[in-house]
Amino acid sequence: MSTTDRDSRPAPPTSLPLQGGGGGGGPAQRKKLSAPPISLSLDQSEDELGETPDDLDIDVDDLDTPDEGDNLDYTDHEMDWDDPRAANRSGAREPVEPIPTCSAEEERQEGQLWRAVVIGEQEHRINMKSIEPYQKVISHGGYYGNGVHAIIVFAACFLPDSDSEDYHEVMENLFLYVISTLELMVAEDYMIVYLNGATPHRRMPGLGWLKRCYQMIDRRLRKNLKSFIIVHPSWFIRTILAITRPFISTKFSNKIKYVNSLDELRELIPMEYVHIPECIIRLDEELKEATESSKINSFLLGPEPSASRTQNKPDEAGVSPS
């Protein structure tokens, strides 16, 4: 901007008119206020704007700073849940155990612990973990006849003890397992070989359990059962069958056969695929030795003398002997 243009501008006012009445109610008087001088020059240099912060001369050594002992603990304990490490510093929170995670293999094994079966048009679930030690109670013993009739082996020695805490739960799951397995094994006619030997009384199945098994067996299975062989029968099993005879059909009663030794069993069925537990084999050998010893003793001692009264026969002449 040139000097001529600046000179042609009007001078700024030096007073401001104010409207206001006088104290005596006369005509309004104008008051003038003095305005400070204003410079509108654009040529002002940076030096005229004042000192900058860089020009300040501050001695840092002369400033008062707090001592280390005056430091305050500003730890916000209310936010400890945001930082797990804060609980360890304060000691107010107990460590949280992480939630265990299962792998895909563990989930698959967990699913195998339960088996869904359908018995009598009703679905049931079997706890396979609870009956794992007792699954040998039923097995497939091959075939007989023309190779189409199945042999089902039931070993009572593998049943659980009745004095165990979970006995009823195990027997319930074992019952479902036996019935469902029987339906899978049998397609045509079949027979059941009941291994009763070497079974203590505490492992003998109860009368109610046997009755329920018989009632829950499908009608087709009851009809196709051709023989029920009991090996090494005891007085207990004979008594149970005698008690239940009025409640079972005559056809089923006629299918029951008693076998006293494994040799007799071999004469009835092929034993190639029939699994006989070691305890039953030892029992059979002991019974065989006891039978042989009894026969030898009877032969050496001879028959027991029978008590008979001696009658004196009169002679033909009617004279008594002298």
ZIWO-V622795 format. One record per backbone hydrogen bond with DSSP energy under -0.5 kcal/mol. CO is the residue of the C=O (numbers start at 0). NH is the residue of the N-H. If there is no record, write none. Layout:
co->{CO;CO}
nh->{NH;NH}
//
This chain:
co->{1;2;3;4;5;13;17;19;21;30;37;44;45;46;51;52;55;57;58;59;62;66;67;71;74;75;76;78;78;81;82;82;83;83;84;85;86;86;94;102;103;104;105;106;107;109;110;112;112;114;114;116;116;118;121;123;125;125;126;126;128;130;131;133;134;136;138;138;141;143;143;143;147;148;149;149;150;150;151;151;152;152;153;153;154;155;160;163;165;166;167;168;169;170;171;172;173;174;175;176;177;178;179;180;181;188;189;189;190;191;191;192;192;193;193;194;195;197;199;200;201;205;206;207;208;209;210;211;212;217;218;219;220;223;223;226;227;228;228;229;230;230;233;234;235;236;237;238;239;240;242;243;243;244;248;249;250;251;252;254;256;258;260;261;262;264;264;272;273;274;276;276;277;278;279;280;281;282;283;284;285;286;287;288;289;290;291;292;293;294;295;296;297;305;308;309;310;311;314;317;318}
nh->{5;6;7;8;8;34;30;28;24;17;39;47;48;49;54;55;57;59;61;62;64;69;70;73;76;78;79;81;82;83;85;86;86;87;88;89;90;92;96;106;107;108;109;110;111;112;113;127;128;116;125;118;123;121;118;116;114;127;129;130;131;133;134;136;137;154;140;152;150;146;147;148;149;143;151;190;140;152;153;192;138;154;155;194;157;158;163;166;169;170;171;172;173;174;175;176;177;178;179;180;181;182;183;184;185;149;225;226;151;193;228;153;194;195;230;155;198;199;202;203;161;209;210;211;212;213;214;215;216;221;222;223;224;189;225;191;256;193;230;258;195;196;237;238;239;240;241;242;243;244;245;246;247;247;252;253;254;254;255;227;229;231;264;265;266;267;268;274;275;276;279;280;281;282;283;284;285;286;287;288;289;290;291;292;293;294;295;296;297;298;299;300;301;307;310;311;312;313;317;319;314}
//
